[in-house]
Each structure stands twice: as C-alpha cells, then as structure tokens.
Amino acid sequence: MTTDDAFVIKTSPGKGFNVFTTRELIGGEQILSDRPVAMIRKAPHDMTEGDVAKAFKNLSRDEQKDSLEPHEGSRSFQVQT
C-alpha cells in the first residue's frame, strides 16, 4: 500500500484546504513528509513574524512560489472540491 492512497486534500466552505483520510490509518504510519523550506535558528517562542518574513525573502522565487502551493516536494497534490 502506498501513501498516495492515505489522504486527499479538499476544500471546506469557510475553512480553506483540509486533509482527509481515505482509509484507516495504522498507528505510527507515516503518510507525508517534506523537507524544510527554511531554517530559523531560534526557539519557537523567540521567533517573530519578521524572522519568518526574512527567511521567506531569502528564498529563490521558485522556492517562494513552491512554499505557497500545497505540494509534496516536486509533486503537486490533486486538490478535490
């Protein structure tokens, strides 16, 4: 069984994009992984919106575009409505 059949991304009225399981999941089963887009070397409670904006600005245009779209690595998700 592949992770491709474990979930689907759909839109919900007033809620935006959501992930729904398409089958029963096994405890501890990994269904999604992705590499970090940027690293901010601060504790989460010390991080500011400015830190995030700076990290985003330091990304290439392609990385910025990719980080704003639902995707897994280089494969776009099929969003169902």
N, C-alpha and C positions, 0 to 999 in steps of 0.2 A: 504494500500500500504506500502511496506517495503522499507527501504533504500537500500536493496540489489539490487533493480532494477533501482536505480537512476543513476548509473555511471558504467563505465567499464574502466579498465586500459589497454592501448595498447602501443606498441612501435611505434615511428615515426622515419623514417630514418634520422639520424643525430641529433635527438632531445632526444633520450632515452625514458624513460617511461613518459606517459601523461595520464591524466584523462579526459574522455569524458562523457558527459551526455547521457543517453539513453532514456530520456523522458523529457518533460517540467518540470522545477522545479518551485515551489511556493516560492515567496519572503520570506526570513527568514527561509525556510525549512532547517533543519539540516540533512545533508546526510552522515556525517562522524565525528567521534570523537575518540580520542585515549588519553591514559594517557601519561603524560610527561615521557620521558626515564630518564632524569637527570635534576637537577636544578642547575643553576649557578646564584648565588645571586649577580649579578652586573647589572647595567643598560646596555642595548644592546650596546650603543656607547662606553662603557668601556670594553666590553668583547673582549678577544683576542683569536686567534686560539689555543694558549697554554691553556687557560681556558677550551676550548671545548675538547682538547686532554686529559687533566687531568680528566675531568668529564667522558669521554669515558673510559679511563683506569681504573677508579674506578668501572665500571660496571662489573657484572659477565660475564663469557664467553658466557653464553646463552643470556644475555641481549645485549651484543655486537653483537652477531650473529643476533638476532631479529631486532635490530635497523638498520642493513644494508640491510634488506629484506623488500620489500613492504608488509605491513600487517596491519591488524586492530586487536589489542590485540593479541589473540592467534590464530586467524583465518587468514590464508594466503589468499591473493587476487588471483583470477584467472586472470592471465595476458594473453591477447589475442594478437596475432600478425597479 
